Amino acid sequence: MPDRRYRVLVVASHPVQYMAPVFRRMAVHPALDLQVVYCTLRGAEAGHDPEFGASIQWDVPLLDGYSWSQARNRGSGGETFFGLLNPELRGLIRRGNFDAVLCFTGYLRATFWIALLAAKLSKTAFLFGTDTTTLAPRDGRPWKAVSKKILWPRLFRLADQVIVPSSGSRDVILSLGIPSERITLTPYSVDNDWWFEQSAKVDRAATRAAWGASPQDPVILFCAKLQPWKRPIDLLRAFAKADLSNALLVFAGEGPLRSQLESEASALSVSSRVRFLGFVNQSQLPAVYTSADVMVLPSEYEPFAVVVNEAMCCGCPVLASDQVGAARDLVAPVAPQFVFSCGDSDALAAVLKGALNVPEQLQLVARAGREHIRTWSPEANIAATVEAIQIAVTRVGRGSAAVVSDAATTSSSPAAAPKLRE
């Protein structure tokens, strides 16, 4: 445990359902005086999600239990460099007497550079990283990979400590020539305790009955946005090839591929055994995971995938492609045979048949997964984050800890933390 308390500002693009529990725990950590500033409130407030293709508002508390504020966004709000433009951060960082700034906006947003410049001018430690496990871009354009090889070593040397959420991300940063002592793995985690508790309350038989599945029918789950890079069509085709008697395939998620999936299910003569749930909000997901026999994530681009954490907490074994970041850290340590080559629907069909034809072995994998996910927890994330902050603060040569006023307390509701004013 560090012998001082660090005053820390987290800059986040918007509230995220798996980060809020981490912030709540950080808010009561004895080594941290935490403040979170959001660039937008997307997710906590209803808004259009272009990848889901729907208006989304998460139905679990995202803003309770920690001190937060909102910096006014003068950008467009779109997925462009000037989509996030929050100039108020300059004053907040320059006047805030923070020991460290943790930035989660990404360097392709103007707000990142505003925060970086303010931190450097105020001699505040600046921590950031990436969740990617490859230099190859999602759109496959070769020039992007080349530019990353040239620019990223310079970019990540700007960090006083690089924070990465997986071993795959750590290897990418190491490949850029960044020394290992400048990298800290802060594992991507979900609120394990909440998932364990919610899963224990699920009426599995009732949920499965609503899908038209008997207790004996194998249920295969896909839980993600129906986007091309998630490759849900690979799973549909593998499901048809596997020809598992009485098995059901459940798609939990929404997106532009839904109509194509429905058409192809009909063409493959499996429509009667395929269910489309649409968008499933956070409070309903434990029932979905707990009621499935196995979840499959066939993505071609997936930096991590916290749905794997969630499923494992609920006792649902996971099959994942070798392009899924969590496959290395979460799936392979439990069941390496459940990692398959991305795009190979024949291989996926074989893995599916092997998994579902031996239910007793699948139950052993489920139990092993629940035990393994306990090691990949918010507590592990926070311990690593505190260590990273300590290293970064030492690196920039800040003296004694920032003075923390007795009035600096954790808020328990959004109203307790006013928005930033000019």
C-alpha positions in Angstrom: 0.0 0.0 0.0 1.5 3.4 -1.0 2.3 5.6 2.0 0.5 8.6 0.6 -2.8 9.6 -0.9 -2.9 10.5 -4.6 -5.3 13.1 -6.0 -6.4 11.6 -9.3 -8.6 12.9 -12.2 -10.1 10.4 -14.6 -11.0 11.8 -18.0 -13.6 9.5 -19.6 -15.6 10.0 -22.8 -18.9 8.8 -21.3 -20.2 6.6 -18.5 -19.7 2.9 -19.1 -21.5 0.1 -17.3 -18.4 -1.9 -16.5 -16.3 1.1 -15.3 -18.8 2.6 -12.9 -18.2 -0.2 -10.3 -14.5 0.3 -10.6 -14.9 4.0 -9.9 -17.0 3.3 -6.9 -14.3 1.1 -5.4 -11.6 3.6 -6.3 -13.6 6.3 -4.6 -13.2 4.6 -1.2 -9.6 3.4 -1.7 -7.4 4.8 1.0 -4.6 5.7 -1.4 -6.9 7.7 -3.8 -8.8 10.9 -3.8 -10.7 10.4 -7.1 -12.6 12.7 -9.3 -14.1 11.6 -12.7 -14.9 14.1 -15.4 -17.1 12.9 -18.3 -16.9 14.5 -21.8 -20.5 13.5 -22.5 -23.2 11.6 -20.6 -24.0 9.1 -23.4 -25.2 5.9 -21.8 -26.4 7.5 -18.6 -28.8 9.5 -20.7 -30.8 8.1 -23.6 -29.0 8.5 -26.9 -28.5 6.9 -30.3 -25.8 4.3 -30.5 -24.7 4.0 -34.1 -23.3 0.4 -33.6 -26.5 -0.9 -32.0 -28.6 1.1 -34.4 -30.9 2.1 -31.6 -31.4 4.6 -28.7 -29.6 3.2 -25.7 -29.8 4.1 -22.0 -28.3 1.6 -19.5 -30.6 0.5 -16.7 -28.0 0.2 -14.0 -26.6 3.0 -11.9 -23.7 4.6 -13.7 -23.2 7.9 -11.8 -23.7 6.8 -8.1 -21.0 6.3 -5.5 -18.2 8.5 -6.7 -17.5 12.2 -7.4 -18.1 13.2 -11.0 -18.6 16.2 -13.1 -19.3 16.9 -16.8 -17.1 19.1 -19.0 -19.1 20.8 -21.7 -18.5 19.2 -25.1 -18.0 21.8 -27.8 -17.4 19.1 -30.5 -19.8 17.5 -32.8 -20.4 14.4 -30.7 -19.5 12.2 -33.7 -16.8 9.6 -34.1 -14.3 12.2 -35.4 -11.3 14.0 -34.1 -13.4 17.0 -33.1 -16.3 14.8 -31.9 -14.9 15.4 -28.4 -13.7 18.9 -27.7 -13.8 19.8 -24.0 -11.6 22.9 -23.5 -12.8 23.3 -19.9 -10.4 20.5 -19.0 -7.5 22.9 -19.3 -8.6 24.9 -16.4 -9.7 21.9 -14.3 -6.3 20.2 -14.7 -4.2 23.3 -14.3 -6.0 24.5 -11.2 -6.9 21.1 -9.7 -3.6 20.3 -8.0 -3.9 16.7 -9.2 -1.1 14.2 -8.8 -2.2 12.2 -11.9 -4.6 12.3 -14.8 -5.9 9.0 -16.2 -7.2 9.6 -19.7 -9.6 7.2 -21.4 -10.7 9.2 -24.4 -8.2 7.9 -27.0 -5.7 9.9 -28.9 -7.9 10.3 -31.9 -10.0 12.9 -30.0 -9.1 16.5 -29.5 -9.9 16.2 -25.8 -7.0 13.8 -25.3 -4.5 16.4 -26.5 -6.2 19.1 -24.4 -5.8 17.0 -21.3 -2.2 15.9 -22.2 -1.0 19.5 -22.7 -2.6 20.7 -19.5 -1.1 17.8 -17.5 2.4 18.5 -19.0 2.2 22.2 -18.2 1.1 21.6 -14.6 3.7 18.8 -14.1 0.9 16.3 -13.4 1.5 12.6 -14.2 -0.4 11.6 -17.3 -1.4 7.9 -17.8 -3.1 6.4 -20.9 -2.9 3.3 -23.0 -4.7 1.2 -25.6 -6.9 -1.9 -25.5 -5.8 -3.1 -28.9 -4.0 -6.4 -29.4 -2.9 -5.8 -32.9 -1.6 -3.0 -35.1 -3.9 -4.1 -37.9 -6.9 -1.7 -38.1 -10.5 -2.9 -38.0 -11.1 -1.6 -41.6 -8.1 -3.5 -42.9 -6.4 -0.5 -44.5 -2.6 -1.3 -44.7 -1.5 2.3 -44.4 -2.9 2.5 -40.9 -0.8 -0.3 -39.7 2.3 1.3 -41.2 1.6 4.7 -39.7 1.0 3.1 -36.3 4.5 1.5 -36.4 6.0 4.9 -37.1 3.9 7.1 -34.8 2.9 4.9 -31.9 6.3 4.6 -30.3 6.4 8.4 -30.1 2.8 8.6 -28.9 3.2 6.2 -26.0 6.5 7.7 -24.9 4.3 10.7 -24.0 2.7 8.6 -21.2 4.3 8.8 -17.8 3.0 5.2 -17.4 1.2 3.2 -20.1 -1.8 1.3 -18.8 -3.2 -1.7 -20.8 -6.1 -4.0 -20.0 -4.8 -7.3 -21.3 -1.6 -9.3 -22.0 -2.2 -8.9 -25.7 -2.2 -5.1 -25.4 1.0 -5.3 -23.3 2.7 -7.3 -26.0 1.7 -4.7 -28.6 3.2 -1.8 -26.6 6.3 -3.9 -25.9 6.7 -4.4 -29.7 6.8 -0.7 -30.1 10.0 -0.5 -28.1 8.4 0.8 -24.9 10.3 -0.6 -21.9 8.4 -3.1 -19.8 8.9 -0.9 -16.6 6.8 1.8 -18.3 3.8 -0.5 -18.9 1.2 -1.7 -16.3 -1.4 -4.3 -17.0 -4.7 -3.1 -15.4 -7.0 -6.0 -16.2 -10.3 -5.4 -17.9 -12.9 -6.4 -15.3 -16.6 -6.3 -14.5 -18.3 -6.1 -11.2 -17.8 -9.8 -10.4 -19.8 -9.8 -7.2 -22.8 -8.3 -8.9 -22.8 -10.8 -11.6 -22.4 -13.7 -9.2 -25.3 -12.4 -7.1 -27.6 -11.7 -10.0 -26.8 -15.1 -11.6 -27.8 -16.9 -8.4 -31.3 -15.3 -8.6 -32.1 -16.4 -12.1 -34.9 -18.8 -12.8 -33.1 -20.7 -15.5 -35.9 -23.0 -16.4 -38.4 -20.1 -16.9 -36.0 -18.1 -19.1 -35.2 -21.1 -21.3 -38.9 -21.9 -21.5 -39.6 -18.4 -22.8 -37.1 -19.2 -25.6 -38.9 -22.5 -26.3 -36.0 -24.6 -24.9 -36.6 -27.6 -22.6 -34.1 -28.3 -19.7 -32.4 -30.8 -22.0 -32.1 -28.7 -25.1 -28.6 -27.2 -25.7 -28.7 -23.4 -25.9 -25.9 -21.5 -27.8 -25.6 -17.8 -27.1 -24.2 -14.9 -29.2 -24.2 -11.7 -27.1 -22.8 -8.7 -29.0 -23.7 -6.1 -31.5 -24.8 -7.5 -34.8 -21.9 -5.9 -36.7 -19.8 -7.4 -39.5 -16.6 -7.5 -37.4 -18.4 -9.6 -34.7 -19.0 -12.2 -37.5 -22.4 -13.5 -36.2 -23.0 -15.1 -39.6 -20.0 -17.4 -39.0 -21.8 -18.7 -35.9 -25.1 -19.2 -37.7 -23.4 -21.2 -40.4 -21.4 -23.3 -37.9 -24.7 -23.9 -36.0 -26.3 -25.3 -39.2 -23.2 -27.4 -40.0 -23.0 -28.9 -36.5 -26.6 -30.1 -36.8 -27.0 -30.5 -33.1 -30.3 -32.2 -32.3 -32.8 -29.9 -30.6 -30.2 -27.2 -30.0 -31.2 -23.5 -30.1 -29.1 -20.5 -31.2 -30.0 -17.3 -29.4 -28.8 -13.8 -30.6 -28.8 -11.2 -27.9 -28.0 -7.9 -29.5 -29.0 -5.5 -32.2 -27.4 -4.1 -35.3 -27.4 -3.8 -39.1 -26.8 -7.5 -39.8 -30.1 -8.6 -38.2 -32.1 -8.8 -41.4 -29.3 -10.7 -43.2 -29.1 -13.2 -40.3 -32.8 -13.8 -40.4 -32.7 -14.4 -44.2 -29.8 -16.7 -43.9 -31.3 -18.7 -41.1 -34.3 -19.3 -43.3 -32.1 -20.3 -46.3 -30.2 -22.7 -44.0 -33.5 -24.2 -42.8 -32.7 -23.4 -39.1 -35.1 -20.5 -38.5 -37.3 -22.6 -36.1 -34.2 -23.1 -33.9 -32.9 -19.5 -33.9 -34.1 -16.7 -31.6 -33.4 -13.0 -31.9 -33.8 -11.1 -28.6 -32.8 -7.7 -29.8 -31.0 -5.3 -27.5 -30.8 -6.7 -23.9 -30.2 -4.1 -21.2 -27.7 -4.7 -18.4 -30.1 -5.8 -15.7 -31.5 -8.6 -17.9 -28.2 -10.0 -19.1 -27.5 -12.3 -16.1 -30.6 -14.3 -17.0 -29.4 -14.6 -20.6 -25.9 -15.8 -19.7 -27.1 -18.1 -16.9 -29.7 -19.7 -19.1 -27.4 -20.6 -22.0 -25.1 -23.6 -22.1 -22.3 -21.9 -24.0 -21.6 -18.5 -25.5 -19.7 -18.0 -28.7 -17.8 -14.9 -29.8 -16.4 -15.3 -33.4 -15.1 -11.7 -33.8 -12.4 -10.8 -36.3 -11.6 -7.6 -34.3 -12.2 -7.6 -30.5 -9.6 -5.9 -28.4 -10.9 -7.6 -25.3 -14.7 -8.4 -24.9 -16.0 -8.0 -21.3 -19.0 -10.1 -22.4 -16.6 -13.0 -21.8 -16.1 -11.8 -18.1 -19.8 -11.5 -17.7 -20.6 -14.9 -19.1 -17.9 -16.7 -17.0 -19.3 -15.0 -13.9 -22.7 -16.5 -14.7 -21.3 -20.0 -15.2 -21.6 -19.9 -19.0 -18.5 -21.4 -20.8 -17.2 -19.4 -23.7 -15.9 -20.3 -27.2 -13.9 -17.5 -28.7 -12.0 -16.8 -31.9 -8.3 -16.3 -31.7 -8.8 -12.6 -32.5 -10.7 -12.0 -29.3 -8.4 -10.4 -26.7 -10.1 -12.2 -23.8 -9.5 -15.6 -25.5 -5.9 -15.4 -24.3 -6.4 -14.2 -20.8 -9.7 -15.7 -19.8 -10.7 -18.6 -22.2 -7.4 -20.4 -22.9 -6.3 -20.7 -19.3 -9.6 -22.6 -18.6 -10.3 -24.5 -21.9 -7.7 -23.9 -24.7 -9.7 -26.2 -27.0 -12.5 -23.6 -26.9 -10.3 -21.1 -28.9 -10.8 -21.5 -32.7 -9.4 -19.9 -35.8 -11.4 -16.8 -36.8 -13.4 -17.2 -40.0 -13.3 -21.0 -40.0 -16.9 -22.1 -39.6 -16.0 -25.8 -40.0 -13.6 -25.5 -37.0 -16.2 -23.7 -35.0 -18.8 -26.3 -35.8 -16.5 -29.0 -34.6 -15.7 -27.2 -31.4 -19.4 -26.7 -30.8 -20.2 -30.3 -31.3 -17.3 -31.4 -29.0 -18.4 -29.0 -26.3 -22.1 -29.8 -26.3 -21.9 -33.5 -26.8 -20.2 -34.0 -23.4 -22.3 -32.0 -20.9 -20.4 -33.2 -17.9 -17.1 -31.8 -19.3 -18.9 -28.5 -20.1 -20.0 -28.2 -16.5 -16.4 -28.7 -15.3 -15.3 -25.9 -17.7 -18.1 -23.7 -16.3 -16.9 -24.2 -12.7 -13.3 -23.6 -13.7 -14.3 -20.4 -15.5 -16.0 -19.0 -12.4 -12.9 -19.7 -10.3 -10.6 -18.2 -12.9 -12.6 -15.0 -13.3 -12.2 -14.3 -9.6 -8.5 -13.6 -10.3 -9.5 -11.0 -13.0 -11.4 -8.7 -10.8 -12.0 -5.0 -10.0 -9.7 -5.4 -7.0 -6.9 -6.6 -9.3 -7.6 -3.7 -11.7 -7.5 -1.1 -8.9 -4.4 -2.5 -7.3 -2.6 -2.3 -10.6 -3.9 1.2 -11.3 -2.6 2.5 -7.9 0.8 1.0 -8.7 0.8 2.6 -12.1 -0.1 6.0 -10.6 2.7 5.6 -8.0 5.2 4.9 -10.7 4.0 7.8 -12.9 4.0 10.3 -10.1 7.5 9.4 -9.1 8.6 9.6 -12.7 7.4 13.2 -13.1 9.1 14.1 -9.8 6.1 15.4 -7.9 6.9 16.1 -4.2 4.6 15.4 -1.3 1.0 14.3 -2.0 -1.5 16.8 -3.0 -3.4 18.2 0.0 -6.8 16.6 0.3 -9.5 18.7 1.9 -11.9 17.1 4.5 -14.6 18.4 2.2 -13.5 16.1 -0.6 -16.0 13.3 -0.2 -17.5 10.7 -2.5 -20.8 11.7 -3.9 -23.6 9.1 -4.0 -25.7 10.8 -6.6 -25.3 12.9 -9.7 -26.8 15.9 -8.0 -23.9 15.9 -5.5 -21.4 16.8 -8.2 -22.1 20.0 -10.2 -21.2 20.2 -13.8 -18.2 22.3 -14.7 -18.9 26.0 -15.5 -16.9 28.3 -17.6 
